[in-house]
Amino acid sequence: MTAPASLRGVVRRKPVVAWALYDWANSAFATTIMAGFFPVFYSAISQDITTEQSQFWFNVTLAAASVLIAASAPVLGAVGDRGGTRKKFLAFFAGVGILMTAALAWVHAGQWWMGLLLYGLGTVGFSGANVFYDSMLVDVAEEEELDLVSALGYSAGYIGGGLLFAVNVLMVQRPEWFGLENPESAVKASFLSVAVWWGVFTVPLMMFVHETPTEDRAPRLEAVREGVKQLFQTLKEIRSFKVLVLFLVAYWIYIDGVNTVIKTAVFFGDRVLGLEQAALITALLVTQFVAFPSALAFGALGQRIGPKPAILMGLGVYLAALVYAWRFLEDAGDFYVLAVAIGLVQGGVQSLSRSLYARLVPPSKTAEFFGFFNMVGKFATIFGPLMIAFTPMVVPGADERDGILSLTLLFLVGGFLLSRVRVADGIETARRFDD
């Protein structure tokens, strides 16, 4: 039996560190742009249209970007596999995201449509690059290292994104410290800082991470034709990957709960609890920095007891956190406790889901199958928001807080389906397919 990998051992290898640094790089977009500044920036530049119109076009942009990348991810993955060009695809999409992010700094009041266009394309670049980034996990890690290396990537993302976000928040709160005129110019400078951060820390991956050679690599145009053909062939053969399909269904359900918690926590703190913006930003930073060591700890736990039991433990913590939020959450102190609890398991559930899935994927089809993985992730914030919204409407006597409790169903159902996943059988199926 192979000895478990150690953190010290994996971080001594340049390809592993270079791969993890890409998470450090692109997480700045997720924190500063997506979660932090762009919603506020968009609100400021769209004052010449009604609130209803502003919300409509913002949601349409988000939906369009998600549908575009979700629909194209498996095709792009198959083409990348067939042509041996996954790293080139990553560079292309990352480049799109970086350029669009930098261009946001030149958007002015009234140009809300331009801001949305750049933000939507930036989101496509961010998500598209992740299809190929995730698939390259198997290029830098052996099977016994998957949990730890995947966790290392998420940990790097939390600390990297959190560090730059903290600096960007300080820039907005104290613009004079950075030689900036006002908070508005600080926001635009933050957009540029994200683009530079993302670009600089992508370089190590391009230099030191090498794709596993593709047998019978096809020329560019042929790779497109063969990649599409390979995708349709895989869809015909999907019945032979029963374990993988069951995991994807389980993942789709419980990650919907995870994503809903991430995307609605600040709104809940603002609208339901009436917390100040400073408290909400602090809670977001607390989650980021707690998630950094916790993701690493979950990677080690996954090596020791297996990724599936460790994920189930994380889902159990989510259940407890939801009950706490429903019953006890009242003020900023309680909200910080919740932020710590979520930070303890958020990165672990995400990273171990990725490493578990990597075990179930045939090595010859990594990008294609991770295209499915990312497609599921993109369609995975559907049930949770609807359950929160409709619970007060359909349950007599229920209010907005009761909507939070409805999310427990996603973790219970997703956890039950995950418990039925026979990992060893799935690994054997993947190996047998390539043989």
C-alpha positions as CSV (number, residue, x, y, z in Angstrom):
1,M,0.0,0.0,0.0
2,T,1.4,3.4,-1.0
3,A,2.3,5.7,2.0
4,P,0.1,8.9,2.3
5,A,1.7,12.0,0.8
6,S,2.8,14.8,3.1
7,L,2.2,18.5,2.6
8,R,6.0,19.1,2.9
9,G,6.6,16.6,0.2
10,V,4.1,17.9,-2.3
11,V,5.0,21.6,-1.9
12,R,8.7,20.8,-2.8
13,R,7.6,20.1,-6.3
14,K,7.4,23.1,-8.7
15,P,4.5,21.7,-10.8
16,V,2.3,21.3,-7.7
17,V,3.1,24.8,-6.3
18,A,2.7,26.4,-9.8
19,W,-0.7,24.6,-10.2
20,A,-1.9,25.8,-6.8
21,L,-0.8,29.4,-7.5
22,Y,-3.3,29.6,-10.3
23,D,-6.0,29.3,-7.6
24,W,-4.2,32.0,-5.7
25,A,-4.3,34.1,-8.9
26,N,-7.9,33.7,-10.1
27,S,-9.6,33.8,-6.6
28,A,-8.9,37.6,-6.6
29,F,-11.6,37.8,-9.3
30,A,-14.0,35.7,-7.2
31,T,-13.5,37.8,-4.0
32,T,-12.8,41.4,-5.1
33,I,-14.9,41.5,-8.3
34,M,-17.7,39.0,-7.9
35,A,-18.4,39.0,-4.2
36,G,-17.0,42.4,-3.3
37,F,-16.9,45.4,-5.6
38,F,-18.6,44.9,-8.9
39,P,-22.2,44.7,-7.5
40,V,-21.7,48.0,-5.7
41,F,-19.9,49.5,-8.8
42,Y,-22.7,48.4,-11.1
43,S,-25.3,50.0,-8.8
44,A,-23.4,53.3,-9.0
45,I,-23.0,53.4,-12.8
46,S,-26.6,52.3,-13.5
47,Q,-28.3,55.2,-11.7
48,D,-29.9,56.4,-14.9
49,I,-32.2,53.3,-15.1
50,T,-34.7,52.0,-12.6
51,T,-33.8,49.6,-9.9
52,E,-36.0,47.0,-11.5
53,Q,-34.2,47.4,-14.9
54,S,-30.8,47.4,-13.2
55,Q,-31.6,44.1,-11.3
56,F,-33.1,42.5,-14.5
57,W,-30.1,43.1,-16.7
58,F,-27.6,42.1,-13.9
59,N,-29.4,38.8,-13.5
60,V,-29.7,38.2,-17.2
61,T,-25.9,38.8,-17.6
62,L,-25.2,36.3,-14.8
63,A,-27.5,33.7,-16.3
64,A,-26.2,34.2,-19.8
65,A,-22.6,33.8,-18.7
66,S,-23.4,30.6,-16.7
67,V,-25.4,29.0,-19.5
68,L,-22.7,29.8,-22.0
69,I,-19.9,28.2,-20.1
70,A,-22.0,25.3,-18.8
71,A,-23.2,24.4,-22.3
72,S,-19.8,24.7,-23.8
73,A,-17.6,23.2,-21.0
74,P,-17.9,19.5,-22.0
75,V,-17.3,20.3,-25.7
76,L,-14.2,22.5,-24.9
77,G,-12.9,19.8,-22.5
78,A,-13.3,17.1,-25.2
79,V,-11.5,19.3,-27.8
80,G,-8.7,20.0,-25.3
81,D,-8.2,16.3,-24.5
82,R,-8.1,15.3,-28.1
83,G,-5.7,18.0,-29.2
84,G,-3.6,18.0,-26.1
85,T,-4.2,21.7,-25.7
86,R,-5.7,22.1,-22.2
87,K,-3.0,24.5,-21.1
88,K,-3.5,26.7,-24.2
89,F,-7.3,26.8,-23.6
90,L,-6.6,27.8,-19.9
91,A,-4.3,30.6,-21.1
92,F,-6.9,31.8,-23.6
93,F,-9.8,32.0,-21.1
94,A,-7.6,33.4,-18.3
95,G,-6.4,36.1,-20.8
96,V,-10.0,37.0,-21.6
97,G,-10.9,37.3,-17.9
98,I,-7.8,39.4,-17.2
99,L,-8.4,41.8,-20.0
100,M,-12.1,42.2,-19.2
101,T,-11.3,42.8,-15.5
102,A,-8.7,45.5,-16.4
103,A,-11.1,47.2,-18.8
104,L,-13.6,47.7,-16.0
105,A,-11.4,50.5,-14.7
106,W,-12.3,52.6,-17.8
107,V,-16.1,52.3,-17.4
108,H,-17.8,55.5,-16.4
109,A,-21.2,56.5,-14.9
110,G,-24.0,55.7,-17.3
111,Q,-22.1,53.0,-19.2
112,W,-23.8,50.2,-17.2
113,W,-24.2,48.1,-20.4
114,M,-20.5,48.2,-21.0
115,G,-19.8,47.3,-17.3
116,L,-22.1,44.3,-17.6
117,L,-20.6,43.2,-20.9
118,L,-17.1,43.3,-19.5
119,Y,-18.2,41.6,-16.3
120,G,-20.1,38.8,-18.2
121,L,-17.1,38.1,-20.5
122,G,-14.8,38.2,-17.5
123,T,-17.0,35.6,-15.7
124,V,-16.8,33.4,-18.9
125,G,-13.0,33.7,-18.9
126,F,-12.9,32.9,-15.2
127,S,-15.2,29.9,-15.4
128,G,-13.8,28.6,-18.7
129,A,-10.2,28.6,-17.5
130,N,-11.3,26.6,-14.4
131,V,-12.5,23.7,-16.6
132,F,-8.9,23.1,-17.7
133,Y,-7.3,24.1,-14.4
134,D,-9.4,21.5,-12.5
135,S,-8.6,18.8,-15.1
136,M,-4.8,19.4,-14.7
137,L,-5.0,18.2,-11.1
138,V,-4.2,14.7,-12.4
139,D,-1.2,16.1,-14.3
140,V,0.5,17.3,-11.1
141,A,-0.6,14.7,-8.5
142,E,-0.5,11.0,-8.1
143,E,-3.6,9.2,-7.0
144,E,-2.6,9.1,-3.3
145,E,-1.9,12.8,-3.4
146,L,-5.1,14.0,-5.0
147,D,-6.9,15.0,-1.8
148,L,-3.9,17.0,-0.4
149,V,-3.0,18.7,-3.7
150,S,-6.6,19.7,-4.4
151,A,-6.9,21.1,-0.9
152,L,-3.6,23.0,-1.4
153,G,-5.2,24.7,-4.4
154,Y,-8.3,25.7,-2.6
155,S,-6.2,26.9,0.4
156,A,-4.0,29.0,-1.8
157,G,-7.2,30.5,-3.4
158,Y,-8.7,31.4,-0.1
159,I,-5.5,33.1,1.3
160,G,-4.6,34.7,-2.1
161,G,-8.1,36.1,-2.8
162,G,-8.5,37.1,0.8
163,L,-5.2,39.0,1.0
164,L,-5.9,41.1,-2.1
165,F,-9.5,41.7,-1.1
166,A,-8.3,42.9,2.3
167,V,-5.9,45.3,0.6
168,N,-8.6,46.4,-1.8
169,V,-11.1,47.1,1.0
170,L,-8.4,49.2,2.7
171,M,-7.8,51.1,-0.5
172,V,-11.5,52.0,-0.6
173,Q,-11.7,52.9,3.1
174,R,-8.4,54.9,3.1
175,P,-7.7,56.0,-0.5
176,E,-5.3,58.7,0.6
177,W,-2.9,56.0,2.0
178,F,-2.5,54.8,-1.6
179,G,-2.3,58.2,-3.3
180,L,-5.8,57.9,-4.6
181,E,-8.3,60.8,-4.8
182,N,-11.5,59.1,-3.5
183,P,-13.2,55.7,-3.0
184,E,-14.5,55.6,-6.6
185,S,-10.9,55.8,-8.0
186,A,-9.9,53.2,-5.4
187,V,-12.5,50.8,-6.8
188,K,-11.2,51.2,-10.3
189,A,-7.6,50.8,-9.1
190,S,-8.8,47.6,-7.4
191,F,-10.0,46.3,-10.7
192,L,-6.5,46.8,-12.2
193,S,-4.9,45.2,-9.2
194,V,-7.0,42.0,-9.7
195,A,-6.0,41.9,-13.4
196,V,-2.3,42.2,-12.5
197,W,-2.5,39.7,-9.7
198,W,-4.4,37.2,-11.9
199,G,-1.9,37.6,-14.7
200,V,1.3,37.5,-12.7
201,F,0.4,34.3,-10.7
202,T,-0.8,32.5,-13.8
203,V,2.8,32.6,-15.2
204,P,4.2,29.7,-13.0
205,L,1.5,27.3,-14.2
206,M,2.3,28.1,-17.8
207,M,6.0,27.5,-17.1
208,F,6.1,24.5,-14.8
209,V,2.9,22.5,-15.3
210,H,3.1,20.0,-18.2
211,E,0.1,18.1,-19.6
212,T,0.1,14.4,-19.7
213,P,1.0,13.6,-23.4
214,T,-2.1,12.8,-25.5
215,E,-1.8,9.7,-27.6
216,D,-2.5,10.2,-31.3
217,R,-2.7,14.0,-30.8
218,A,-4.9,15.6,-33.5
219,P,-4.1,18.8,-35.4
220,R,-6.1,21.9,-34.4
221,L,-9.1,21.6,-36.8
222,E,-9.1,17.9,-36.6
223,A,-9.1,18.1,-32.8
224,V,-12.3,20.1,-32.9
225,R,-14.0,17.5,-35.0
226,E,-12.6,14.6,-33.1
227,G,-13.3,16.3,-29.7
228,V,-17.0,16.8,-30.6
229,K,-17.2,13.2,-31.8
230,Q,-15.5,12.0,-28.6
231,L,-18.1,13.9,-26.5
232,F,-21.0,12.3,-28.3
233,Q,-19.4,8.9,-27.9
234,T,-19.0,9.5,-24.2
235,L,-22.7,10.4,-23.9
236,K,-23.5,7.0,-25.5
237,E,-21.1,5.3,-23.1
238,I,-22.3,7.1,-20.0
239,R,-24.2,4.1,-18.7
240,S,-20.9,2.4,-18.0
241,F,-19.9,5.2,-15.6
242,K,-22.8,4.6,-13.1
243,V,-20.7,5.5,-10.1
244,L,-19.5,8.7,-11.6
245,V,-23.0,9.7,-12.7
246,L,-24.4,9.0,-9.2
247,F,-21.6,11.2,-7.7
248,L,-22.4,14.0,-10.1
249,V,-26.1,13.9,-9.0
250,A,-25.1,13.9,-5.4
251,Y,-22.6,16.7,-5.9
252,W,-25.2,18.7,-7.9
253,I,-27.6,18.6,-5.0
254,Y,-25.3,19.3,-2.0
255,I,-23.1,21.8,-3.8
256,D,-26.3,23.7,-4.6
257,G,-26.7,24.1,-0.8
258,V,-23.0,25.1,-0.4
259,N,-23.3,27.8,-3.2
260,T,-26.6,29.1,-1.9
261,V,-25.1,29.6,1.6
262,I,-22.1,31.5,0.0
263,K,-24.3,33.7,-2.2
264,T,-27.1,34.5,0.3
265,A,-25.2,34.9,3.6
266,V,-24.3,38.5,3.1
267,F,-27.8,39.3,1.8
268,F,-29.3,37.6,4.9
269,G,-27.0,39.5,7.2
270,D,-27.9,42.8,5.5
271,R,-31.7,42.5,4.9
272,V,-32.8,40.2,7.7
273,L,-30.3,41.0,10.5
274,G,-29.7,44.6,9.5
275,L,-25.9,44.3,10.1
276,E,-23.6,47.1,9.0
277,Q,-21.5,46.8,5.8
278,A,-18.3,46.7,7.9
279,A,-19.5,43.7,9.8
280,L,-20.4,41.9,6.6
281,I,-17.0,42.5,5.0
282,T,-15.3,41.4,8.2
283,A,-17.3,38.2,8.2
284,L,-16.4,37.5,4.5
285,L,-12.7,38.0,5.4
286,V,-13.0,35.7,8.4
287,T,-14.5,33.0,6.2
288,Q,-11.6,33.4,3.7
289,F,-8.8,33.1,6.3
290,V,-10.4,30.3,8.3
291,A,-10.9,28.4,5.1
292,F,-7.2,28.5,4.3
293,P,-5.9,26.1,7.0
294,S,-9.2,24.2,7.2
295,A,-9.0,23.2,3.5
296,L,-5.5,21.8,4.1
297,A,-6.7,20.0,7.2
298,F,-9.5,18.4,5.2
299,G,-7.1,17.3,2.6
300,A,-5.1,15.5,5.2
301,L,-8.3,14.1,6.6
302,G,-9.4,12.9,3.2
303,Q,-6.1,11.0,2.9
304,R,-6.6,9.4,6.2
305,I,-10.2,8.3,6.2
306,G,-11.1,8.8,2.5
307,P,-12.6,11.8,0.7
308,K,-16.2,10.5,0.9
309,P,-16.4,10.2,4.7
310,A,-14.7,13.6,5.1
311,I,-17.2,15.3,2.7
312,L,-20.0,13.7,4.7
313,M,-18.6,15.2,7.9
314,G,-18.4,18.6,6.2
315,L,-22.1,18.3,5.2
316,G,-22.9,17.5,8.8
317,V,-21.3,20.8,9.9
318,Y,-23.4,22.6,7.3
319,L,-26.5,21.1,8.7
320,A,-25.6,22.3,12.2
321,A,-24.7,25.7,10.9
322,L,-28.1,26.1,9.2
323,V,-29.9,25.1,12.4
324,Y,-27.8,27.6,14.3
325,A,-28.6,30.4,11.7
326,W,-32.3,29.6,11.9
327,R,-32.6,29.4,15.7
328,F,-29.8,31.5,17.3
329,L,-28.4,34.1,14.8
330,E,-29.2,37.6,16.1
331,D,-26.3,40.0,15.9
332,A,-22.8,40.5,14.4
333,G,-21.1,38.3,17.0
334,D,-23.4,35.4,16.1
335,F,-22.7,36.1,12.4
336,Y,-19.0,35.8,13.0
337,V,-19.5,32.4,14.7
338,L,-21.4,31.3,11.6
339,A,-18.6,32.7,9.3
340,V,-16.0,30.6,11.3
341,A,-18.2,27.4,11.1
342,I,-18.7,27.8,7.3
343,G,-15.0,28.6,6.8
344,L,-14.1,25.4,8.6
345,V,-15.8,23.2,6.0
346,Q,-16.4,25.2,2.8
347,G,-13.0,24.7,1.2
348,G,-12.8,21.1,2.4
349,V,-16.1,20.1,0.8
350,Q,-15.2,21.8,-2.4
351,S,-11.6,20.4,-2.6
352,L,-12.4,16.9,-1.7
353,S,-15.3,16.8,-4.1
354,R,-12.8,17.7,-6.9
355,S,-10.3,15.1,-5.8
356,L,-12.9,12.4,-5.4
357,Y,-14.2,13.1,-8.9
358,A,-10.7,13.0,-10.3
359,R,-10.5,9.4,-9.1
360,L,-13.6,8.4,-11.1
361,V,-12.4,10.0,-14.3
362,P,-10.6,8.0,-17.1
363,P,-7.1,9.6,-17.5
364,S,-7.7,10.0,-21.3
365,K,-10.7,12.2,-20.8
366,T,-9.9,14.4,-17.9
367,A,-10.8,17.8,-19.4
368,E,-14.0,16.4,-21.0
369,F,-15.2,14.9,-17.7
370,F,-14.2,18.0,-15.7
371,G,-16.3,19.9,-18.3
372,F,-19.3,17.9,-17.0
373,F,-18.1,18.6,-13.4
374,N,-18.0,22.4,-14.0
375,M,-21.3,22.2,-16.0
376,V,-23.0,20.7,-12.9
377,G,-21.4,23.3,-10.7
378,K,-22.7,26.1,-12.9
379,F,-26.3,24.8,-12.7
380,A,-26.0,24.2,-9.0
381,T,-27.5,27.4,-7.5
382,I,-31.0,26.7,-8.5
383,F,-32.9,24.8,-5.8
384,G,-31.5,26.6,-2.8
385,P,-32.6,30.2,-3.7
386,L,-36.0,29.0,-4.8
387,M,-36.5,27.0,-1.6
388,I,-35.6,30.1,0.5
389,A,-37.9,32.3,-1.6
390,F,-40.9,30.0,-1.7
391,T,-40.9,28.6,1.9
392,P,-42.6,31.7,3.4
393,M,-45.2,31.6,0.6
394,V,-46.2,27.9,0.7
395,V,-45.6,27.0,4.4
396,P,-48.3,28.6,6.7
397,G,-46.7,30.8,9.4
398,A,-43.2,30.6,7.9
399,D,-41.0,33.6,7.5
400,E,-37.7,34.5,5.9
401,R,-35.7,32.7,8.7
402,D,-37.6,29.5,8.1
403,G,-36.5,29.6,4.5
404,I,-32.9,29.0,5.7
405,L,-33.9,25.7,7.4
406,S,-35.3,24.4,4.0
407,L,-31.7,24.2,2.8
408,T,-31.1,21.3,5.1
409,L,-33.0,19.2,2.6
410,L,-30.3,19.7,0.0
411,F,-27.5,18.5,2.4
412,L,-29.6,15.5,3.6
413,V,-30.5,14.3,0.1
414,G,-27.0,15.1,-1.4
415,G,-25.3,13.4,1.6
416,F,-27.6,10.3,1.3
417,L,-26.8,9.9,-2.4
418,L,-23.1,10.4,-1.8
419,S,-23.2,7.7,0.8
420,R,-24.3,5.3,-1.9
421,V,-21.3,6.1,-4.2
422,R,-19.0,3.1,-4.4
423,V,-15.7,4.8,-4.9
424,A,-13.6,1.6,-5.4
425,D,-16.0,0.4,-8.2
426,G,-15.8,3.8,-9.9
427,I,-12.0,3.9,-9.9
428,E,-12.0,0.4,-11.4
429,T,-14.4,1.4,-14.1
430,A,-12.3,4.4,-15.0
431,R,-9.1,2.3,-15.3
432,R,-10.9,-0.5,-17.2
433,F,-12.3,2.1,-19.7
434,D,-8.8,3.3,-20.6
435,D,-7.4,-0.2,-20.7
